[in-house]
């Protein structure tokens, strides 16, 4: 076989060479400006091409400028995070409270060490467990109630839309019967074993009454194959006095357990360190105000610092690492407290907002919307000029 290229191969090589030559020329022409290229080729560039090139250059410059502005904020966040990370390891003394069914798990953070304790006596959990039974029954039947507001003394306090959302199955469905029967089995076992729990006589009686009334309601409802809110109201009303008794026992248990632990920890770290104690109470939103742990611990803290050092922190769900979540948020609070007075030394109102739960720009938004603005030095624009709806009404 000859080493020379075949005719078809020669044609392919020629085409390839021509393509490379064209690519070289395109690269050369692309390396000069549009005006330079036109001059080189002996013609003037179209005005539209020059305008488009200028517009593209301006857009690129604007994007770069805006990225540079964003970079300033990114740098702030990096510096802020670095300070927070270092501060987390230095926070002391701190008590972190994780609310739970047993009365709470309490962690003392002091000088780099941690100790976690569940100090509340078991009676707290037991008393609340039985008190929750009527709620357990309601949760089972709630989807099957009527979506019409019942004729109850508190009917005007029930939001019809909320009720419609909860009662998504309606009273004609019978899906509640089987799970309610299963719950009755659980309650029957608790009732049978109640006398062996070694509770105080008064607490045992109140728990027994709640369980008896609950089992009667379930039996009657399942037997009829139906229920209504009137019968449920009668049932819950009969259990309420016993629930109040259980609440008394649960509260006494939590107070004694938490106050005892606070005295123990105060003696350990000393009164001087205790005066600067921070407490972070983690809870779900529905118990974040007047939280049971906060109410007790407040009495044990330095009264002069309770307002700033007792922090109720609502969480979406129980965090995997509650201590870290608490310290991470506390570090933000502590460094913001200091930064607020140093970054905004001439405006105490803004400084207070920066230190608290307010978003700084919300005050200005309120001013512009015509609401009770929190920032008196903000823009004086009127609500009529700031809000399109108000502006339209003013023109009518």
N, C-alpha and C positions, 0 to 999 in steps of 0.2 A: 504494500500500500504506500502511495506517495505521501511524503510529509507535507506537501503543499495543501492549502485550504481548498475545499470544494467550492464551486461557484456559489452555491447557496450560502456557504459560510462567509465568502467574501462579501456578499451583499449584507449579511448581518453585521459584519465588522464595520462596513462603510456606514451603515445606519447608526451603529453605536458611536462611531467617531463623530458623526454629524450631531448626534444628540449631545455628546459631551461638549462639542464646540458651542452649541446653542446654550447649554447650561452655563458654560464659562462666560458667554456674553451676557446672559441674564444676571449672573452674579455680579459682573462688572457694572452693568447698568443699575442694578439694585443698590450698589454701594455709593452712588452719587445721588444728589438731590434731584427732585423732579425738574427743577429749572435747569440744573446742570445737564441732565440727560437730554432735555429738549434742545439745549444749545449744541450739545455734542452731535445730535442727529440733524441739526440744521432747521429746527422748528421751535415755536413757542408753545409752552404747555397750556392746555385749556384752563380757563379761569376756574371752572368747577373743580378740577383736579387740585389746583393750588389751594382753593378754599377748603376742600375736604382734608388735605394734608394739614393745614393750619388748625382745623377743628379737631382732628385726631390728636395733634400735639397738645392742644389746650386741654382736651379730655384727660390725656395721660398725666399732664401736670396736676390737674385737679385731683385725680385719683391718688397720686403720690402724696399730695398735700394732705388729703384727708386721712390717708394711712398714717402719715406722720403725726397727725393729731391723735388718732386712736392709739398710736404707740405711746404717747404721753400717759394715757390712762392705763394702758397695759403695764407700763413701768411702775405706776403708782400701786397697782394691784400686786405686782411682784414684791415691792417693798413692804406693802401692808401685810402680805402673807408671811413674809420672812419675820417681821416683828411679832406677828401672832404666834407663829410656830415656836419662837424662842420664849415668848411669854407664857405659853401653855405649861411649859416645864417648871415655871417659877411661881405659878399661882399657889398661894398658901396663906392661911388655912381655908379650905373649902369643904363644905358638906354637899354631896350630891345625893338627891333623893329620887329613887325610881319607884313610883307608885305601882303596887301590885295587889293581888287578892289577899295577900298575907299581912297587909298593913304597911308595906314599903320596905325596900332595901336601901340602907343608908351607908354611904361611903365617905370616910374622912380622908381628905388629901392634905398632908402636912409635911413640909420639908422633904419632899421627894418620896414619901412613903404613902401607902394606901391601906385602909382597913375597911372591909365591908361587913355589915351586920344587919340581920333582920330581927329587930328588937321587940316587935309587937307580940304579945301573948296569943296563943292559938285560938282563944275564944273569939277574937276579932273575926277571924276567917270563918269560924263555925257559925257565929251569929248572923253574919252577912250572907252566908251561903243559903240558909233557910229563908232569910228575908227576900232573897232574889227569886224565890219560886214563883210568885204571881207574875213577875216579869217574864220568867221562862215560859209560863203558860200563854201569856199574851203574845210573845214572840212567835209561838207556834200557830196561833189562830189569827194573827193580825192580818195576814194577806187575804183572809176569807171573810172579813167583816164587810158590812155594807159601806159603800162609798158616800153615803149620805150622813151628814152630821147627826149623831143621835140626840135624843131629847135628854140631855144630862145637865146638871147644874152648871157645869163649866163649858157648855156647848159653844159659847161665844169665844172661847179661848182656843178652839180647835180650828186650824186653817183647813178649809175645804180642799184646797189643792194638795196639801200635805197628806190628808186622809186618802184622797184619790190615788196618790202615788203608793201609799202603803197597802191599801186594799186592792191589790192588782189582780187577785183571783176572783173575788166576789163571793157572796154567801151561797151561791148555788153549787159551788165546787165542794168536794168532800175530802180533799187531799190532806186536811188537818187531822183526820181521825187516827190514822196509823201512827204518825209521830207523837200525837198526844197520848196514845195508849203506851207507846214506848217510854215516854217520860213518866207515866204513872207507875211503871215497873220500878224505875229509879227511885221515885218518891216513896213507894211502898217499902222498899228496902231501907231507906233512911228512917222511915217511921218505925219499923220493926226494931232497928238497932239503936234508936235514939236513947233509950234508957241506959245503954252501955257506954255512952260517950262521957260520962262523969261530968256533966254540966251542973251548974247551980240549979236548984229546984225551980226557981222562977223562970230561968232561961229555958229549961227543959219543957216547961208547960207552954211557954209562948211558941216555941218551935213546934211542939206537938199540935197546937191549934192551927198553925199555918199549914202544916202538912195535911191535917185532917180536912180542913176546908178546901184545900187544893184538890185532894183526891175525890172529894164529894162533887166538886164542880166538874171534874173530868168525867166521872162516872155518869153524872146526869146528862152532860152534853153528848157524850158518845152514845148513851142509851137512846136519847131522842134523835140523834143524827143531826142535830142542829144546835146553835147557840145564838145569843144576841148580846148586845152591849149592856142591856138592862140586867140580864142575869150575871154577866161578868162584873158589873158595877156592884151588885149585891155581894158577890163573892169577895171582891177586893176590899169592900168596905168592912166585911167581917174579919178580915185578916189584919187590917191596919193597926188596931191597938196592940196586937202581938208584935207587929213589925216595929212599932215604936219602942217596945220593951227591948227587942233585939238591938236596936240602934243604940240604946243606952249602954248596954253591955259592950258593944263594939267600940263606942267612943271611950269608955273608961279604960278599956284594954289598950287602945292606941295612945291615949294620953300617958298612961303609966309607963308604957314601953319606950316611947320617944323621949319623954322628959328624963327618964332614968339614963338613957344613952347619952343625952346631951350633958347631963351632970358629969358622967364618967369621962367623956371626951374633953370637957372644959377643964377638969382637974388634970388631965394628962398634958394638954398643951399649954396650960397656964392662962390666967385671966387676961394678961396683957395681949397675947396673941388672939385670944377669943374676941376681944373688942373689935378686931378687924375682920371677923369671920364673914365669908361669903357663903350663901346657901343657894343652890340651884335645884329647883324642884321640877322634875320632868313629869308631865302628865298629858293625857289627851285633852282636846279642846273642851269637852263637856265638863271637866273637873278642874280647869285651869284657874278659875276664879274662886276665892275662898276655899282653896284646896285644903283638905284635912291636915296634911303634913305641915303646910305653910302656917296654918293657924296655930299649931302647937309650937313649932320652932320659933315663930316670931316672938313669943314670950321669953325665949331663952337667949335671944341675941341682944346685942347692944342697941337699945332703943333709938339712939341717935343715928344709927346707920341702917336700920331696917328698911327704910324707903328705897335705899340705893343698893343694899347688899343682899336682900332677899328677892330672888328672881324666880318667878313662875314661868316655866318654859314649855308651852304647848308643843307637842310633837304629833306628826301624822300617825305614827305607829311606834311601838316600843323599839328603840334603836338597839342594834346588836351590841354596841359598846356605849352604854349610857354615860359612863364617866367621861369618855373622850368627847362625846357630843356636848355634854355640859361644860367641860373646860374649854372647848373650842368656842362656844358661844360666849362664855364668860370672858375669855381673852379679848374678843371683839368689844365687849361692853367696857372692860377696863381701859383698853387703849383708846377707845372713842371718848371715854370720860375725860381723859387727859388731853387728847387732841382737840376736843371741842373748845376748851377754854384757851388753848394756845393758837389754834387756827382762826377762831372767831372771837378774839378778845374784846372787840368793840361792839358786839351785838349779842347780848345775853340770851335773847329770844331764839336766835338761830343756834347758839351754843346749846341751849336746853333741848332743842329739837334734835340736834346732832347726837346728843348723849342719850336720848330716849328712843321711843318706838316710832317717832314720826319720820316720814320721808321729807327731807329738807325742801324739796320742790313742791310738796303738797300745799304749803302755806301760800306760795305764789299762785298755784292753781286756784285755790279758794278765793284769793283776791280777784283774779281775773274772771271767775265765775260769779262774783258778787256775793260769795258766801262769807262767813265770819273768818276772814283770813287771820293767820297767826303771825305773819311777818309785816309789821307796820311800815317797814322801810321798803317794801316791794313796790312794783310798778303801780302807778295810780290809774291805770286804764280802767274804765268803767265796765260794768257787767254788760251794758247794752252794746258796747262796741266789741266785747270779747266773745259773747255767745251768740251765734247766728239765730237761735230761736228767739232770744230776747230782742235781738235787733229787728227781726221781722215783726214782732208784736208792737214794737215801738213805732214802726212805720205805718201800721194799720190805722 
